[in-house]
């Protein structure tokens, strides 16, 4: 008889997961951060060309037109609408969805922790991420290094002067890759994921901050101490695995609209699906989003780190293959 009905995670692991979720909620309760819920099924999709949204269809009453909805890859857009509505500091633990991401360390339906802190920048938010995760993971030392310094240290690349053709040649020295691409960030992302991240495996907890402006996503941009323009964002890697992604949030509605359009142009150029962008977010920014920083953390990956497992099925009761 098939055992497909059985949970893949042990009851002990599920209990540890529940304990971690309780720790997270206690952390935010002690800091007066409000827990909220937002819709997971919305009328707009994320514009990021590197994320494929899962579509679903809502059938209203007979005779009414069927509606397409999009399962959210993050609660970010909706949470920013709450911030613009005057919520103050908020957090959420919820399901998130991404198409095509299924494997040893990925599940199409996963659990995300996301929170926003009015009055914080990304450096202050890194402090709070460290305060939350240090006791949970058992780490006391968190290293911080800028994206520029990271590439200089691990690959001897000067990001201010390196050309796309040079990045292409360097990548091919390390990775067997056939693609031809004039998109600078695609080469940087390959070097980051295939060359640098494996070298972070023995470095413990590492914050990488101040990304290239071209990788700003929903972060604001600014000049650093050297006068170079950077994106005010960070990622946290634990044992070489990305665990958190945080921004000093963009609050300019016109710039947000421009970035949505830029994403759509890239999607069109690469033959990716074109889906409606969230104009309600643009309207919320226009009404006034408070200066704030926000971060998303993959809860499943966090539990994997605590338990020392490389398989997401060890920390999810019923993963995609058994759903």
N, C-alpha and C positions, 0 to 999 in steps of 0.2 A: 504493500500500500504506500502511496506517495506521502512524503513528509513535508510537502510544500506548505501545509497549513501552519507548520511550527515556526515559532519566533527564531530569528537568527542570533539575537543578542541574549546572553544569559540573564536570568532574573537579577543576579548580583550586579551585572553591568547596568541594567535598567535602574536599579536602586541607586547606584553611584551617580547615574545621570540625573535622577530626581534630586539627589542631594546637591548637585552642582547648580541646578535650576533654583533650588531653595536659597543657596548662597548668593546667587545673582540677585534675586528679589530682595533678600535682606540687605544687601549692599545698597541698592537704590532706595529702599525704604528709609534707611538710616540717613540718606542724603536728600530726602524729600524730593525725589524724582518720581513723577507720576507715571504709573503704568497705563498704557493706552492700547486700544485695538483699532485697526483701520481695515478697510476692505482689501481682500486679496484678489478679487475679481473686479477689474476696472475697465473703463471704456478706452483707455490709452495704454500703450506699451512703452517699455523702456527703449530709448533710441540708440543705446550703445551698440555699435556694429559687432562687438565681440560677444553679445548675449543674444540668444535666440529665445524669444518669448513663446510660451505655450498658449495657444488659442483655445477658447471654448465658446459654445454657442448657447445663448439663453432663448428659450421659447416662451414668449408671454402667452396671454390668453388666446384661444383659437381665433384666427382671423387677423391677429396682430403680427407685425413683421418680426422675424427672427433677428436677434441682435448678437453681434460678435463681442465677446469680452476677452480680456487678457489676464492670465494668472501672473501676479506680480513677482518679479525677480528680487524685489526688495520693497519694504514699506516706505521707502524714502519720500517719494512724491507726496503720498497722503499724509505722512507725519509732518512734512513741511507746511502743508495746508493747516494742520492743527496749530503749529507754531505761529503762523501768520494770524490765526484766530485768537491768539493770546494764551495758549496752553501753559507757557513756561517750560521748564525742563521736563522732558518726557523720555520714556523708554518703552520698548515692545519686544516680546518674544513671540515669534510667529513662524508659520510655514512660509517658504519662498520656493519658487519654481523656475527651472531653467531647462530648456529643451536640449536633448542630445548629450546631457552630462550624466552618464551612468557608468560606474566602474568600481574599482577597488576603493577609491577615495571620494567618489561622487555618487549622489543620488538625485534624480530629477526633482524630487520633493525633499527639501531639507529644512532645518530649523535655523533661524537667524535671530540674533540679538542685535537690536539697533537702538542707539540713544542719541539725544541732542541736548547740548548745553548752551543756552543763551549766555553771552558774555565771555565765552571761551574762544581761544584760537586753537590751532591744531597742536601746538606744543603743550598747552594746558590740558588738552584732551588726552595726549599721550601719557601725562602724569596720572590721569584718572584710570586709563586702561591698565596701566601698570599696577595701580592700587587694587583694582578688581582682580586681575588675573594672577598677580604674584602669589597670593595665598592659595588660590585654586590649583595652580600648576605646581607650586612649590619652588618658584624661582624668586631670587632676591636681586639678581643683577640683570638689568635690561640695557643693552647697548643701543646708541643712537648714531646713525651715520646718514649723511645726505646721499641722494641718488647719484649726484655727480662724483662724490668721494668714493662711492661704492664701485662705480665703473673704473675709476682711476686705480683703486686698490687691487681689484681682482682681475682686471683686464688691461690695465695701463692705457685706457682710452680717455682722451680729453674730449668731453662731450661738447665743448665750446668750438672745437675746430674740426672734429672728425666728419668726413663726408659719408654720404649713403654708400658710395662705391667702396670706401674703406670699411664701413660696417659690414657690407656684404662679404668682402674678402676675409675679414676677421671671423665672421660667423662660420664660414665654410672651412676655416681652419679647425673649428671645434665640432661642427655638426655636419653630417651629410644631408644636404638640403638642395632640392632641385628648383625651388621657386625663384622667379624673377620679379622683383618688386622695388618700386622707387619710394615706397612709404617707409620713412626713417624709423617710425615707431614699431613697425612690424619686425624689423631687424633687432631693435633694442629689446623688444619683448622676448624674442627667441633667445638672445644672449642671456637675458635675465632668468628665464625659466629653465634653460637647458645647461647653462654654464655657471652662473653666479649662485642661484638658489641651492644647487647641490653642495656648494662649498660653504653654505651657511648652516649645514646640517649639524656641525659640531660647535657652532657659535652660540648656542642657547637661544635667548630671546633678543631679537634685533629689530629695532624700529628703523625703517628706511623712510626718509622724509624729503620734502621739497623736490618734487618730480618735475620733468620738463613741462613747459607750458602746453605743449601739444598733447600731454596726457592729463590735462586738468580735470576732465570729466565734469563733475559738478562743484569743483573747488574754485575759490577765487584765486587770482594771480597777484603777485607782488614782486618787488625787487628785494633780493637778499643783500647781505652786508657787502658783497662784492659788486653790487649794482646789476646783477644778472636777474632776468625775469624767470620766476619759477612758479609752479603750481603749489599752493599751500595744502598739501595732502601728505598722508603717510600710510605705510603698510607695516604690519607687524608679522615677522616670521619667527616661528618657534621650531627649532630643529630643522630649518630649511623649508618649512611648510607655511604658506601664507594663512594667517588666522584672522587678521583684522585689516580693514580699509577705512581710513578716516579723512575727513575734509574740514578745512576752515571754509564754511559753506558760502557759495555764491549767492548773493542777494539781489543782483542786478537783473531785472526782468528782461530787458532788451538783450543783454548778453546771453541769458538763458535761451531766449528765442533763437538767437544767432547760432548757438551751439547745437540746438535741436536741428536747425536747418543744415548745419555742417555735417552732422551725423547722417542725415537723410541723403546728402550728396555722396558721402562715402558708401552708404548702403547701396545706392543706385549704381555707383561706379563698380562695386564688387558683386553686383547681381544678387544682393541679399533682399529679403522681404521688406517691403515698405509698409509701415503700420502707423496709425495716428499717434502723434506726440501729445503729451499732456499739457494742453493749453490752460487747464485749471491751475496747474502749478505756476505757469507764467503769470496768470492773474493774481495768484496768491503773493508772488514775489512783488508784483506791481503795487499791491495793497500795503506791503511792508513786512518783510521777513526780518525778525530781529537778528542782529549780529550773533552768530552761533557757530559751533563746531559739532560735527556728528560723526559717528563711527558705526560700522557694521561688523559683527563677529559671527563666524560660523560655529554654532553651538555643537554640531556633530563633530567637527574637527577638534574643538576644544576638549570634548569628552574623550576622543581618540588619543589626544596628547596625554591627558591625565591617566588613562588606562594603559598607555604604551602600546596601542594596537595600530596596525597599518590598514585595517579593513573597516570601512564605515558600517558594514553589516554587523559588526560586533557591538555597535552602540545604538542601532536602530532596531526596534522590535521586528518590524515587517518592512523590509526595504522594497524597492520598486519591483523586483522579480517575484515577490510574494504578495504584492498588494492586490 
